[in-house]
Amino acid sequence: MSQAEKTHFATLWEEIADLEHTLRYVDAGGYRTRVLDIAGAAPDAQTVVLASGTSGHIEAWTQNVRAFVKAGFRVVGYDYPGHGYTSLSDHPLEIRDYEEHLLALLDALALERVHLAGESLGGWLALKFAPKHPDRLRTVILSAPGGRVVGEPQLDRTQSVSAQAVSEPTFDNVKKRLQVVIHDPQNITDELVRVRQAIYARDGFSMAYVSALREPERRWRNRVTDDDFATVPVPALMVWTDNEPTGDEAEGERLCGLIPDGEYLLVRGAAHWPQWEGAAEFNAAAVAFLKKHA
């Protein structure tokens, strides 16, 4: 496939420029939290909340926000504590920190029940949050969810390139970090690299705090188990890829089969960011799923 034939990966501004939106900060559990809020087609539109991966930020969902809004949903993207442009954390972050922050954010925005779309760490958060707060959720979308304790050959490489990207946030170093999650390097936009460069260069940014769940002991006590999939109390769309570093296609299908009301989508030609590399397929399936359960 020629470069001209490749999928166009839009910038965030291209995706939201003509949509009614705000980018603002709200207090959520004591954290000054960056929030992108894109209005739905109707005042009572249901809300899709977007939760990103480790060291991620709102822009990870650039290729998806427009599809959700055009389907009639309100979209709320946010940065976790210590991530993106939300205020920094002063301690290593564990799942309970992300749960408490999400709950505080829903309360701050007066969101009673939402659809929660989580990518990687966001999927991990969704799996842990849902059984504790089923009354706050309508559905969950699990996009390459993290949190399982498995043999991860890329883990050492991830830690190494992450550390280097923060200590020396050059364009090339940050792009190498993104290549851990994006299968085809040509699918990494300059905007995505530049945004992450700026975030990693923030005074006081700590990869150790935001990546604390990679430490074996901490990961073990926060781990996702088969029981977590089996106790998801709301409808779930499970999205997997053919290059997912934590498990093959059969494993993704097996995990989805544990979910009481689960649907499965396999995105080919992607790694750990199916919502980005397989945006067209992801968006079509996600919108159909959300409308089905709206």
TORKOL-4160 file (C-alpha; in steps of 0.2 Angstrom, whole numbers, padded with zeros to 4 digits, m for minus):
294
<pt num="1" X="0000" Y="0000" Z="0000"/>
<pt num="2" X="0007" Y="0017" Z="m0005"/>
<pt num="3" X="0008" Y="0031" Z="0008"/>
<pt num="4" X="m0006" Y="0040" Z="m0002"/>
<pt num="5" X="m0017" Y="0025" Z="0001"/>
<pt num="6" X="m0014" Y="0024" Z="0019"/>
<pt num="7" X="m0027" Y="0030" Z="0032"/>
<pt num="8" X="m0027" Y="0048" Z="0036"/>
<pt num="9" X="m0024" Y="0051" Z="0054"/>
<pt num="10" X="m0032" Y="0067" Z="0058"/>
<pt num="11" X="m0026" Y="0080" Z="0071"/>
<pt num="12" X="m0037" Y="0083" Z="0086"/>
<pt num="13" X="m0041" Y="0100" Z="0080"/>
<pt num="14" X="m0047" Y="0093" Z="0063"/>
<pt num="15" X="m0058" Y="0081" Z="0073"/>
<pt num="16" X="m0066" Y="0094" Z="0084"/>
<pt num="17" X="m0065" Y="0111" Z="0076"/>
<pt num="18" X="m0083" Y="0112" Z="0070"/>
<pt num="19" X="m0090" Y="0103" Z="0085"/>
<pt num="20" X="m0097" Y="0112" Z="0101"/>
<pt num="21" X="m0084" Y="0109" Z="0114"/>
<pt num="22" X="m0074" Y="0115" Z="0129"/>
<pt num="23" X="m0057" Y="0111" Z="0135"/>
<pt num="24" X="m0056" Y="0116" Z="0154"/>
<pt num="25" X="m0050" Y="0111" Z="0171"/>
<pt num="26" X="m0061" Y="0104" Z="0185"/>
<pt num="27" X="m0057" Y="0099" Z="0202"/>
<pt num="28" X="m0059" Y="0080" Z="0204"/>
<pt num="29" X="m0053" Y="0073" Z="0221"/>
<pt num="30" X="m0041" Y="0087" Z="0223"/>
<pt num="31" X="m0033" Y="0086" Z="0206"/>
<pt num="32" X="m0034" Y="0100" Z="0194"/>
<pt num="33" X="m0041" Y="0089" Z="0180"/>
<pt num="34" X="m0040" Y="0092" Z="0161"/>
<pt num="35" X="m0057" Y="0088" Z="0153"/>
<pt num="36" X="m0062" Y="0089" Z="0135"/>
<pt num="37" X="m0081" Y="0090" Z="0134"/>
<pt num="38" X="m0089" Y="0088" Z="0117"/>
<pt num="39" X="m0108" Y="0092" Z="0117"/>
<pt num="40" X="m0120" Y="0078" Z="0110"/>
<pt num="41" X="m0134" Y="0081" Z="0098"/>
<pt num="42" X="m0147" Y="0083" Z="0111"/>
<pt num="43" X="m0146" Y="0091" Z="0129"/>
<pt num="44" X="m0150" Y="0074" Z="0136"/>
<pt num="45" X="m0137" Y="0065" Z="0126"/>
<pt num="46" X="m0129" Y="0050" Z="0135"/>
<pt num="47" X="m0111" Y="0052" Z="0139"/>
<pt num="48" X="m0096" Y="0042" Z="0133"/>
<pt num="49" X="m0081" Y="0044" Z="0145"/>
<pt num="50" X="m0064" Y="0041" Z="0138"/>
<pt num="51" X="m0050" Y="0033" Z="0149"/>
<pt num="52" X="m0033" Y="0032" Z="0141"/>
<pt num="53" X="m0018" Y="0020" Z="0144"/>
<pt num="54" X="m0002" Y="0022" Z="0155"/>
<pt num="55" X="0006" Y="0039" Z="0153"/>
<pt num="56" X="m0008" Y="0043" Z="0140"/>
<pt num="57" X="m0019" Y="0058" Z="0138"/>
<pt num="58" X="m0035" Y="0064" Z="0129"/>
<pt num="59" X="m0026" Y="0064" Z="0112"/>
<pt num="60" X="m0025" Y="0045" Z="0112"/>
<pt num="61" X="m0044" Y="0046" Z="0107"/>
<pt num="62" X="m0042" Y="0058" Z="0093"/>
<pt num="63" X="m0048" Y="0046" Z="0079"/>
<pt num="64" X="m0063" Y="0042" Z="0089"/>
<pt num="65" X="m0071" Y="0057" Z="0097"/>
<pt num="66" X="m0080" Y="0063" Z="0081"/>
<pt num="67" X="m0088" Y="0046" Z="0077"/>
<pt num="68" X="m0096" Y="0046" Z="0095"/>
<pt num="69" X="m0102" Y="0064" Z="0094"/>
<pt num="70" X="m0109" Y="0061" Z="0076"/>
<pt num="71" X="m0119" Y="0046" Z="0083"/>
<pt num="72" X="m0127" Y="0057" Z="0095"/>
<pt num="73" X="m0117" Y="0055" Z="0111"/>
<pt num="74" X="m0108" Y="0068" Z="0122"/>
<pt num="75" X="m0090" Y="0064" Z="0124"/>
<pt num="76" X="m0079" Y="0067" Z="0139"/>
<pt num="77" X="m0061" Y="0064" Z="0138"/>
<pt num="78" X="m0049" Y="0067" Z="0153"/>
<pt num="79" X="m0032" Y="0065" Z="0160"/>
<pt num="80" X="m0028" Y="0055" Z="0175"/>
<pt num="81" X="m0018" Y="0062" Z="0190"/>
<pt num="82" X="0000" Y="0064" Z="0185"/>
<pt num="83" X="m0005" Y="0061" Z="0166"/>
<pt num="84" X="m0007" Y="0073" Z="0152"/>
<pt num="85" X="m0010" Y="0091" Z="0159"/>
<pt num="86" X="m0019" Y="0086" Z="0175"/>
<pt num="87" X="m0010" Y="0091" Z="0191"/>
<pt num="88" X="0005" Y="0079" Z="0195"/>
<pt num="89" X="0004" Y="0065" Z="0208"/>
<pt num="90" X="0015" Y="0065" Z="0223"/>
<pt num="91" X="0015" Y="0046" Z="0225"/>
<pt num="92" X="0015" Y="0030" Z="0215"/>
<pt num="93" X="m0003" Y="0028" Z="0207"/>
<pt num="94" X="m0013" Y="0012" Z="0210"/>
<pt num="95" X="m0030" Y="0006" Z="0203"/>
<pt num="96" X="m0039" Y="0013" Z="0218"/>
<pt num="97" X="m0032" Y="0031" Z="0214"/>
<pt num="98" X="m0038" Y="0030" Z="0197"/>
<pt num="99" X="m0055" Y="0023" Z="0203"/>
<pt num="100" X="m0057" Y="0037" Z="0216"/>
<pt num="101" X="m0052" Y="0050" Z="0203"/>
<pt num="102" X="m0065" Y="0044" Z="0191"/>
<pt num="103" X="m0079" Y="0044" Z="0203"/>
<pt num="104" X="m0074" Y="0061" Z="0209"/>
<pt num="105" X="m0074" Y="0067" Z="0191"/>
<pt num="106" X="m0091" Y="0059" Z="0187"/>
<pt num="107" X="m0098" Y="0068" Z="0203"/>
<pt num="108" X="m0090" Y="0085" Z="0198"/>
<pt num="109" X="m0098" Y="0084" Z="0181"/>
<pt num="110" X="m0114" Y="0078" Z="0188"/>
<pt num="111" X="m0114" Y="0062" Z="0177"/>
<pt num="112" X="m0125" Y="0049" Z="0184"/>
<pt num="113" X="m0122" Y="0035" Z="0172"/>
<pt num="114" X="m0110" Y="0034" Z="0158"/>
<pt num="115" X="m0103" Y="0023" Z="0145"/>
<pt num="116" X="m0085" Y="0020" Z="0149"/>
<pt num="117" X="m0072" Y="0017" Z="0135"/>
<pt num="118" X="m0055" Y="0012" Z="0142"/>
<pt num="119" X="m0039" Y="0009" Z="0133"/>
<pt num="120" X="m0026" Y="m0002" Z="0141"/>
<pt num="121" X="m0025" Y="0005" Z="0158"/>
<pt num="122" X="m0042" Y="0013" Z="0155"/>
<pt num="123" X="m0049" Y="m0005" Z="0152"/>
<pt num="124" X="m0040" Y="m0011" Z="0168"/>
<pt num="125" X="m0049" Y="0003" Z="0177"/>
<pt num="126" X="m0065" Y="m0001" Z="0169"/>
<pt num="127" X="m0064" Y="m0019" Z="0174"/>
<pt num="128" X="m0061" Y="m0014" Z="0192"/>
<pt num="129" X="m0073" Y="0001" Z="0193"/>
<pt num="130" X="m0088" Y="m0008" Z="0186"/>
<pt num="131" X="m0092" Y="m0021" Z="0199"/>
<pt num="132" X="m0090" Y="m0008" Z="0213"/>
<pt num="133" X="m0100" Y="0006" Z="0204"/>
<pt num="134" X="m0113" Y="m0003" Z="0192"/>
<pt num="135" X="m0125" Y="0011" Z="0195"/>
<pt num="136" X="m0114" Y="0024" Z="0187"/>
<pt num="137" X="m0111" Y="0014" Z="0171"/>
<pt num="138" X="m0122" Y="0009" Z="0156"/>
<pt num="139" X="m0108" Y="0000" Z="0147"/>
<pt num="140" X="m0090" Y="m0003" Z="0145"/>
<pt num="141" X="m0078" Y="m0003" Z="0130"/>
<pt num="142" X="m0062" Y="m0013" Z="0134"/>
<pt num="143" X="m0049" Y="m0008" Z="0121"/>
<pt num="144" X="m0034" Y="m0020" Z="0123"/>
<pt num="145" X="m0037" Y="m0019" Z="0142"/>
<pt num="146" X="m0022" Y="m0021" Z="0153"/>
<pt num="147" X="m0019" Y="m0027" Z="0170"/>
<pt num="148" X="m0016" Y="m0046" Z="0168"/>
<pt num="149" X="m0001" Y="m0054" Z="0175"/>
<pt num="150" X="0007" Y="m0063" Z="0160"/>
<pt num="151" X="0024" Y="m0066" Z="0152"/>
<pt num="152" X="0026" Y="m0049" Z="0144"/>
<pt num="153" X="0042" Y="m0050" Z="0134"/>
<pt num="154" X="0040" Y="m0031" Z="0129"/>
<pt num="155" X="0039" Y="m0026" Z="0148"/>
<pt num="156" X="0058" Y="m0022" Z="0150"/>
<pt num="157" X="0059" Y="m0013" Z="0133"/>
<pt num="158" X="0044" Y="m0003" Z="0138"/>
<pt num="159" X="0052" Y="0003" Z="0154"/>
<pt num="160" X="0068" Y="0007" Z="0146"/>
<pt num="161" X="0061" Y="0017" Z="0131"/>
<pt num="162" X="0049" Y="0025" Z="0143"/>
<pt num="163" X="0063" Y="0031" Z="0155"/>
<pt num="164" X="0073" Y="0037" Z="0140"/>
<pt num="165" X="0058" Y="0047" Z="0133"/>
<pt num="166" X="0056" Y="0056" Z="0149"/>
<pt num="167" X="0074" Y="0059" Z="0153"/>
<pt num="168" X="0077" Y="0065" Z="0135"/>
<pt num="169" X="0061" Y="0069" Z="0127"/>
<pt num="170" X="0067" Y="0071" Z="0110"/>
<pt num="171" X="0056" Y="0068" Z="0095"/>
<pt num="172" X="0064" Y="0051" Z="0091"/>
<pt num="173" X="0064" Y="0045" Z="0109"/>
<pt num="174" X="0046" Y="0049" Z="0111"/>
<pt num="175" X="0041" Y="0041" Z="0095"/>
<pt num="176" X="0051" Y="0025" Z="0100"/>
<pt num="177" X="0040" Y="0025" Z="0116"/>
<pt num="178" X="0024" Y="0026" Z="0105"/>
<pt num="179" X="0030" Y="0012" Z="0094"/>
<pt num="180" X="0028" Y="0000" Z="0109"/>
<pt num="181" X="0009" Y="0002" Z="0107"/>
<pt num="182" X="0007" Y="0006" Z="0089"/>
<pt num="183" X="0011" Y="m0008" Z="0077"/>
<pt num="184" X="0015" Y="0002" Z="0061"/>
<pt num="185" X="0027" Y="0017" Z="0065"/>
<pt num="186" X="0019" Y="0026" Z="0050"/>
<pt num="187" X="0003" Y="0027" Z="0060"/>
<pt num="188" X="0011" Y="0038" Z="0073"/>
<pt num="189" X="0007" Y="0056" Z="0069"/>
<pt num="190" X="0019" Y="0071" Z="0072"/>
<pt num="191" X="0005" Y="0079" Z="0083"/>
<pt num="192" X="0004" Y="0064" Z="0094"/>
<pt num="193" X="0023" Y="0064" Z="0096"/>
<pt num="194" X="0024" Y="0083" Z="0099"/>
<pt num="195" X="0010" Y="0082" Z="0112"/>
<pt num="196" X="0018" Y="0068" Z="0122"/>
<pt num="197" X="0035" Y="0077" Z="0121"/>
<pt num="198" X="0028" Y="0092" Z="0129"/>
<pt num="199" X="0019" Y="0082" Z="0143"/>
<pt num="200" X="0035" Y="0072" Z="0147"/>
<pt num="201" X="0045" Y="0088" Z="0148"/>
<pt num="202" X="0033" Y="0095" Z="0161"/>
<pt num="203" X="0043" Y="0101" Z="0177"/>
<pt num="204" X="0040" Y="0087" Z="0190"/>
<pt num="205" X="0033" Y="0074" Z="0178"/>
<pt num="206" X="0036" Y="0057" Z="0185"/>
<pt num="207" X="0036" Y="0041" Z="0174"/>
<pt num="208" X="0039" Y="0031" Z="0190"/>
<pt num="209" X="0023" Y="0037" Z="0198"/>
<pt num="210" X="0012" Y="0035" Z="0182"/>
<pt num="211" X="0020" Y="0018" Z="0178"/>
<pt num="212" X="0020" Y="0011" Z="0196"/>
<pt num="213" X="0008" Y="m0003" Z="0191"/>
<pt num="214" X="0022" Y="m0011" Z="0181"/>
<pt num="215" X="0032" Y="m0015" Z="0197"/>
<pt num="216" X="0029" Y="m0033" Z="0200"/>
<pt num="217" X="0023" Y="m0032" Z="0218"/>
<pt num="218" X="0011" Y="m0018" Z="0215"/>
<pt num="219" X="0005" Y="m0025" Z="0199"/>
<pt num="220" X="0001" Y="m0042" Z="0207"/>
<pt num="221" X="m0010" Y="m0034" Z="0221"/>
<pt num="222" X="m0019" Y="m0023" Z="0207"/>
<pt num="223" X="m0020" Y="m0037" Z="0194"/>
<pt num="224" X="m0034" Y="m0041" Z="0183"/>
<pt num="225" X="m0040" Y="m0060" Z="0184"/>
<pt num="226" X="m0053" Y="m0070" Z="0175"/>
<pt num="227" X="m0065" Y="m0067" Z="0189"/>
<pt num="228" X="m0064" Y="m0048" Z="0185"/>
<pt num="229" X="m0070" Y="m0052" Z="0167"/>
<pt num="230" X="m0083" Y="m0064" Z="0174"/>
<pt num="231" X="m0091" Y="m0051" Z="0185"/>
<pt num="232" X="m0093" Y="m0036" Z="0173"/>
<pt num="233" X="m0110" Y="m0031" Z="0178"/>
<pt num="234" X="m0115" Y="m0021" Z="0162"/>
<pt num="235" X="m0114" Y="m0025" Z="0143"/>
<pt num="236" X="m0096" Y="m0024" Z="0137"/>
<pt num="237" X="m0087" Y="m0023" Z="0120"/>
<pt num="238" X="m0070" Y="m0032" Z="0121"/>
<pt num="239" X="m0058" Y="m0026" Z="0107"/>
<pt num="240" X="m0042" Y="m0036" Z="0104"/>
<pt num="241" X="m0029" Y="m0036" Z="0090"/>
<pt num="242" X="m0019" Y="m0048" Z="0080"/>
<pt num="243" X="m0003" Y="m0040" Z="0087"/>
<pt num="244" X="m0008" Y="m0038" Z="0105"/>
<pt num="245" X="0008" Y="m0040" Z="0116"/>
<pt num="246" X="m0001" Y="m0048" Z="0131"/>
<pt num="247" X="m0010" Y="m0062" Z="0122"/>
<pt num="248" X="m0014" Y="m0070" Z="0105"/>
<pt num="249" X="m0031" Y="m0069" Z="0096"/>
<pt num="250" X="m0037" Y="m0085" Z="0105"/>
<pt num="251" X="m0034" Y="m0077" Z="0122"/>
<pt num="252" X="m0044" Y="m0061" Z="0118"/>
<pt num="253" X="m0058" Y="m0072" Z="0113"/>
<pt num="254" X="m0057" Y="m0082" Z="0128"/>
<pt num="255" X="m0057" Y="m0067" Z="0140"/>
<pt num="256" X="m0072" Y="m0060" Z="0131"/>
<pt num="257" X="m0081" Y="m0076" Z="0133"/>
<pt num="258" X="m0080" Y="m0074" Z="0152"/>
<pt num="259" X="m0090" Y="m0058" Z="0151"/>
<pt num="260" X="m0108" Y="m0061" Z="0155"/>
<pt num="261" X="m0114" Y="m0049" Z="0142"/>
<pt num="262" X="m0099" Y="m0047" Z="0130"/>
<pt num="263" X="m0096" Y="m0044" Z="0112"/>
<pt num="264" X="m0080" Y="m0046" Z="0103"/>
<pt num="265" X="m0070" Y="m0036" Z="0090"/>
<pt num="266" X="m0054" Y="m0042" Z="0083"/>
<pt num="267" X="m0044" Y="m0027" Z="0074"/>
<pt num="268" X="m0031" Y="m0033" Z="0062"/>
<pt num="269" X="m0015" Y="m0024" Z="0058"/>
<pt num="270" X="m0014" Y="m0016" Z="0076"/>
<pt num="271" X="m0005" Y="m0018" Z="0092"/>
<pt num="272" X="m0010" Y="m0011" Z="0108"/>
<pt num="273" X="m0020" Y="0004" Z="0101"/>
<pt num="274" X="m0034" Y="m0003" Z="0091"/>
<pt num="275" X="m0044" Y="0013" Z="0094"/>
<pt num="276" X="m0031" Y="0022" Z="0084"/>
<pt num="277" X="m0024" Y="0010" Z="0071"/>
<pt num="278" X="m0041" Y="0002" Z="0067"/>
<pt num="279" X="m0051" Y="0018" Z="0070"/>
<pt num="280" X="m0064" Y="0015" Z="0056"/>
<pt num="281" X="m0068" Y="m0003" Z="0061"/>
<pt num="282" X="m0067" Y="0002" Z="0080"/>
<pt num="283" X="m0078" Y="0017" Z="0078"/>
<pt num="284" X="m0091" Y="0007" Z="0068"/>
<pt num="285" X="m0092" Y="m0007" Z="0081"/>
<pt num="286" X="m0092" Y="0005" Z="0096"/>
<pt num="287" X="m0105" Y="0016" Z="0089"/>
<pt num="288" X="m0116" Y="0001" Z="0085"/>
<pt num="289" X="m0113" Y="m0006" Z="0102"/>
<pt num="290" X="m0117" Y="0010" Z="0111"/>
<pt num="291" X="m0133" Y="0013" Z="0101"/>
<pt num="292" X="m0139" Y="m0005" Z="0105"/>
<pt num="293" X="m0137" Y="m0001" Z="0123"/>
<pt num="294" X="m0142" Y="0017" Z="0124"/>
